Amino acid sequence: MIKNIIFDWSGVIDDSVENHLLVVNEIFREFGSKEITLEEMRENWVQPYMLFYNKYLPSLTHEQEEAAFKRAILKCPKSKAYSGIVELLKVFKENGIKMVILSDNLAEIISGRIKSFGLEGIFIDMVTHVYHKLESIDELVKRNNFKKEETIFIGDSNHEVEEGKNAGVLTGAVTWGYATKAKLESLKPDFLINNIEELKEAILGKI
């Protein structure tokens, strides 16, 4: 029985895929690489994210990417919550599910989105600006007294599935985020989640 959820943020709760493409292409333009399409980004997206950027910009450093990301994100419109996710998270809370966030995004961005989405009080903990997520999974599990067999890490990329398995928790991959369904399916997560109803069933079963 699943009692605890570790959520990745971008591409899972925050419907930011198109904004992410804007950021990627802004960084590419700044460092002299040609723009890519949404399909190419989703096909090639991999985390930790420098693996992706260095495919196109081999000499780009992590420090350069972080600085460019902060400049680029300011040019993006505010993203919205993925359709139906806010209501579902509230249902999870009503059913006693404990939820935390683990993301490579910036704390100030996530905190602002939580407020604008109306999700205050939903998450009991948050770890942000994380590049390698394995240690942070263990940190969240220990700090919140989660049992690993009752905990699932839900993300939208290879990284969440791989690191969730390495940490010994259940894994869930949503197909509406940054990576393609085919790529996520090849990683064999415990749950491949195509829509809100499948996410609800994965956590609560058929109720």
N, C-alpha and C positions, 0 to 999 in steps of 0.2 A: 504493500500500500504506500502510495506517495503522499508524504506529509509536508515536504519542503521543496521549494523551487529556487534554483539559482538561475536568474534570467540574464542573458546578454541583453543589451539595450537596443543598439542601432540595428535596424533591419528585422527586429523581432517585435518589440513594443512600439518603437519609434519607426514610422514608415518613411525612412530616409533614403531609400535606394536612389531615387532621382537626384536628391541633393548630394549624395555621395559621388555620383557620376560627375556632377558639377565641380566638386572639390578635386576629384582625381584629375579632371581635365585642366583645371586651373593650375594644379601643381605641374602637370605635364607641360603646359605652355610656359610656365615660369622657367623650367629647366630644359626647354628645347626639344620636347618629345611631341609627336603628333597626337591629336585627340583620338579617343576611342569611343565606340558606341556602347550603349547599355548592355547589349548582348555580349560584346567582347569582354566588358568588365565582369559580368556575372560568370562567364565561362572561365575566366582566368583569375578571379579573385581567390586569394589564399592568405591565410594568416599563420603566424604573425605577419602583419601587413607589409613589412619591408621586403618580404619574399616576393610580394606582388610588384611593388614599386621598382625593385632592382631588376625585374625582368625587362623593364622598359628604360630604366635609368640606372645602369650598373654602378655608377659612381656616387649616386645619391646617398647621403648619410642619414642616419636616424634623426640626428639633430636638425638637419636641413628640412627633412620631411615634417617634423613636428612644428617648426617655425612656419613653414609654408602652409601647413594645415590650418593653423590658427588664423593666418591671413585670409585663406580661401573661405573658411567657414563663415566669416563675417559677411561675405557677399551672397550667401545663400538665403532664400526665403525660409521662414520657420516651417519645419516639418509638422506633420500631424500624426496622431496615434494611428496604428494600423486598425482598420475598420473592425469594430466589435471587441477589440482587446481590452479597452477600459472597463466595459461592462463585465467581461469575463473575469478580469482580475478581482473585481469586487465580489463576484460570486465565489471565487476561490477563497478570499478572505472570510466571507460568511461561513464557509465550510471548514474553517480552521487551518487552511493551508498557510504555512509561513513562507514568505517570499523575500528574496534579497536580489541585489543587482551586482553583476560583475562585468565591467566594461572597459574597453580601451579608450572610450570617449572621456571628455573632460567633465569634472564634477559640476562646474557651473552650468554647462550646457544641459546635463541630465537633470539637475535640480530645477532649472527653469522649465524644462519640458514636463516634469512631474507636476509642477504647479499648474501649468497651462492645460494639461490633460485632465486635471482634477483627480490626481492619484495620490494626494497627500494622505499619509497614514497607511498606505498599502504595504510599503516595503519596510522591513525591520532593520535592514543593514544595507550598506552599499560600499563597494570597492571600485574605484575608477582609475582611469589613466594607467591601465595595466597592459604591459606588452606581452609577457608570458603569463598565462592564466593558471597554471597548475598549482603553484604555491598559494595563490589567492583562493582557489577552491578549498584547499585544506584549511586556510585561515578562516574562511566563512563557516565551514562545517564545525570547526572547533569552537569558534567564538560564539556560535549560536546553538551549540549543543545538538547539532543535527546528527542523526544516524545515517551513514552513507547509503545503506540499503533502502532508506526512505526518502532519499534526496535525488532530484533530477536536475541536470544542467541543460538548459534550453538555449540554443543559439541558432545561427544561420550560416555557419562556415565550418570548414574542416577543423578549425582550432578548438571550438567548443566540444565537438564530438571526440576528437583525439585526446584532449586534455581531460575531459570528463571521464573517459575510459581509463586513462592513466591514474586518475584520482580515485577510481573505484566507486563512482556514483553512476546512476542511470543517465542516459543521454537522450536528448530530443532535438531534432533538427527541423526547423520550419522552412518551407520551400518558397516563402514570399520575400525572402531577404536578399543578401548580396550574392549568394552562390546558386548555381542551378540545381534543380531537383536531381538530375542524373549524378552530379558530383556528390551530393549529400547522400544519395542512396548507396553509392559505392562504398561509403564509409561505414555502412551498417550500424546506424544509431539504433538504440532500443526502440525509439519511436520516430517515424518519418511523418511529419505533420503538414498537411496541405492546406488546412483552413481552420477557422476558429472552432468549429464543431469537433474536429479531430483533436484539437488541443484540449478542449473540455473533456472529451472522452478519455484521453490519455491520462489525465490527472484524476478525474472523478469517476471514471467508468460510465456505464450507461445508466443515467438516473433521470 
